């Protein structure tokens, strides 16, 4: 089948190192292409794809050395094939094309595999292996540490959402995983808690344990305060309970919530929870913002479903994205929203 080619201004073609599988351009090989071009040789067209982040530009998929040679000899519009990968991984496509004339080195294949997995953890070892010319087991060894970190990150998200009483079907949907696989993850939750509880029992502070295990402080507080009554929780958190009807605080407690415009004090949320709810009640926060409410609910043993227009699945998986509008919400009950 004949490839449909076109001529593209060489100034519009970009070498994107994010999808280039080699460590560097082989200048000796470029020199050979330069000589061949001057001798009248014709080559296969280079392959490019439209640059989504840079309209009017194209990034190279195959033919980096030919492209370099064309630039050196003053070619202004080399022949090219514009590829539509239809969502396929550009780095792996470029790697597959690169292993033809000169094999990728061991360092290059390892680096490509790790970059591909880091960019898209849904890729299987077999898919990566086919692109870089390596066995599945070899790819497994390349990305074992990255996969372990990713797995731990997923476990912690599930742990956090589970502690907030978010139903399993919502957790699975939010994290993009099969619901049946949650049982495997949830079975590891006691072991996760044991490792942090051991350090707490040894006298380490909540902040020290959070830093050691790379957890957030509210998650550690949810374990450190387990079984405590509300007043004891206030005492441990060094908040104190204000019993009068005018509450004031000098600053927000930076342990709870992210930096956020109009951030409210966790102490305020805690007082509202203390006076108007009891432990294990479900709290609904329709405008979660920086996450002060779910963080405080972790410390105060309340379930929490939270929503916001800003979607931050990596740092705030417990806050579900939701766009509010008067037209959309007209006549809609709270029960419909959370169902």
N, C-alpha and C positions, 0 to 999 in steps of 0.2 A: 504493500500500500504506500503510495507516494505521500510524503509529508507535505503539508501545506506550509509554505515558507513565506516570509515577508522580509523587507529590509527595514532595519530599525537604526536610528541615529546612535552611534556608539556612545555619545555623551549621555544617552538616556539609559544606558545599561550599567548596572551597579553590581559590584562584587560584595555581597552581604556575607560577612564572615560568620554570622549566626547559622548559616546553612551551608557553609563550605566545609567539607569533611577533612580537608588536608591541613597540615600545620602551616604550610607556606607554598607559594607558587615556585615551581621548579624553573628557574631562569634558563638553565641549559636546554630544557625542553622547549621553552618559549623561543630560544635562539634557533632551534631546528625548524620550528614552524615559520619563523621569519624568513629563513633561507628558502624554504619550500614555497612560500607565497611569492617571493621574488622570482622564483624559477617557474611560476605559472601553475603550480599545483592547486587543485580544488579540494576543498574539505567539506565534510558534513556540516550542515548549519549548526550553529550553537543553539542551545535551548534556554529559554527564559520564561519567567512568569510575571504577570503584572504585579507591581509593588502596591499592596493595598494601603500601606501607610504613606505612600508617596506617589500621588496621581501623575501619570505621564512617564513614570519610570518603570524599569524592568530589572529584576534581579536574576543573576545567572544560576541556572540549574546544572548545565553541562557545557563544557567548552571554555573553561577559564584560561587555559594556556593559548588557545586559538584567539580568544578575545584580547589577551595581552599582546599577542603578536600583531593582530589587526591594528591595535592602537599604535604600536611601534612603527608600522609601515605607513601610517596615515590613512588607513581605511576609515571612511566616515559612516558608511551604512552597511555593516556586515549582514549577511543572510542569516535569518533566525527563524526558529519555530517557537511560537508563543503557546505554552502549555497551560492547560487548565487541569490542575491536579484534583479538582473536585473534593477538596478537604483532606487529601492524603498528605502525609508529613513531608514537607519540602526538604528537610535535612536528609531524611532516609532516601528520598528519590535521588537527590544529588549524590549520596554515597553509593547507591546502586549503580549509577552511571559512571562513577569514578573508578570502580574496581575493574573496569574493562581493560583499558590499555596498560595501566600500571596499578598493581594491587596497593590498597591502603596498607600502611605499616601497622604493626601491632598497637603502637601508641595511638595512631589515628583511629583505628577501629574501636578501641576502648573509649577514647574521648568522644567519638561520634555516638556510641551506644549510650554513654552517660548523659550526653547533652539531649539526645532524643527522649530518653526516659524522664529526665528532669523537666522537659517541656511538655510532655504528655505521658503521665504515669499509667494511662490505660493501655499503652502499647505493650504487647506481650513480648517475651524474649524471642519467640519464633519470628514474629514480625520484624523485629530489629535485626535478628540474625540473618534473615533472607536478604535484607538490604545491604548489610556490610560483609556478607560472605563468611559468617561464623555460625557454629552450632549453637543451639539453644542453651546448652550447658555452659558454653563459654560466655555467652551474654549474661547468664545468671551470675557468673562470677564477677563480671564487670560491674554489675549494678546492685550487688547484694546489699551493700551498705546504704545506698540510696533507697532501696526498697524497704529496708528496715526502718529508716527514718520516716519514710512516708507512712508505713504501717503504724508506727508509734503515734504519728500525728493524727491519723484517722482514729486510733483507739482513744486518744485524749479528747477528740471532738465528741465521739460517742459517749465517753464517760461524762463529759460536761453536760451534754444534752440530756442524758439519762438522769443525772442528778437533779436536773431542773424539771423532771417529770414530763418531758416531751414524749408523746406516744411513739412507738417504734415505727409506725408507718410514716410519720412525719420526719423522723430522723433519717430513715432510708431514702425518702424522696429528696430531702434537703442535701444529703451527702452523695446522692447518685449511686447508691449501692442497692443490691438485692436485699429485700427485707429478711429473707431466710438466713442470709449471712450474718445478720445482727446477733444471732444466738452465739455464734463463734466469738464475736468481739465481746459481747456482754459476759461471756464466761471468763474472760481475762480481767474483768474489772476488779475482783477481789485482790488479785495479785498486784495490780497497779496501786490499789489503796494500801496494801500491806507495805510496799516499799517506802511510801511516804510516811505512813504511820510509825514505822520503825524508827525513822529519823526524828519524828516528833517526840517519840517516847525516850529518845536519847538526849533530849533537852535542846535540840536545835530549834530556832525560832521559825515561825511561818515563812518569813522572808527568806531565810537561809535555805529552807527545804524547797521553796518555790524556785529559787535560783538554781539549786543543785539539779532538780529534776526537770527544769524548763517548763514548769507549770505556772499558771497565773495564781496570785495570792488568794483570790476568792475561792478557787478550787481547793487549795490547801485548807483554808478556813472551814470549808464545808465538811472536811474530815476532822480537823482539830476540834471543832465544836459539836461533833456528833453526840446526840443524847443530852445536850445541855438545854436548859430552859432559856427563854428569851432574855431574862434579866442577866443570867450568867453570860450569855453571848454579848450583850452590851458591855459588860464588865471586861470580858476578855479582849474585846475590840477597842477598849479604852474610849468609849463614846459617852457613857453615862446616859441616864434617861431623864429627859426634861418633862416634868409633870404638869407644868402650867400651859396656858393656851397660846403663848407667844414663843416661837422657836427661832433661835438665831445661831449661826455658826460663822466663824471667821473665814473658813475656807473649805473647799471640797476635800474629802479624804481621797488622796491620789492612789490609794490601793484599789479603788473601785471605779470602774469605768475608764474609757479612753479619753484623751484630750478631745474636747468637742465644744463647738459653739453653744453657749448657754448651758453648760454642764451643771447639773444639780448635785447637791451634797448627798452622799450615801447615807449620812446621818439622818437626813430628812426622810428618805425612803424607808429607813429602818424604823423610824418613829411611826410612820404611817402604817407599816406592817405590824408593828407592836400593838397599836391601839385599834386597828380596824381589821385584823385578820389573826389567824392562829396558824401554828406550824402545819405544814403540808397542804395548806390552802392553795388554790390556783390563782395566780396573779396575772392579769392581762395588761401588757404595756403596748399600746398601739403606736407609740412614737418613741422607740427605744434609744435612738441617737447613739451616744457613746457606750451604752450598755451598763449604766449604773444600776438600773433596776434588776436585771438578771444577775449581776454580780452580787448585789445585796441579798437577793433571794437565796443565792448559794450559801451565804453566811448565816442567813436567818431561817434556813430550812423551809422555804416556800417553793412550791412549783411555780414555773413562770413560762408563759408563752409571750414572745415579744416580736414586734414587727417594725420595719422602718423602710423608707424609700431607698436608702443607701444599702447596697448589697455587698457584704464583706464576708464571703463564705470561708476564707482561710482563717481570718482572725476572729470573726464573730458568727460561727455557724448557727448559734442558737437564736440569732435575730433573723427572722425570715423576711425576704424582700416583699414589699407590698406597696403599690402606688395608690395613694388616696385621691379621690375626687368626689365632689358633691354629687355628680351624676351617677358615679359608680356605686356610691354608698347609699343613695336614696332608698329608704325603706329596708335597708339591709340590717339585720339584727346582729348583735355580738355573737350569738350562737352560730349564725351562718358564716361569719368571718372565721371562726376558729374550728369549724367542722371540716 
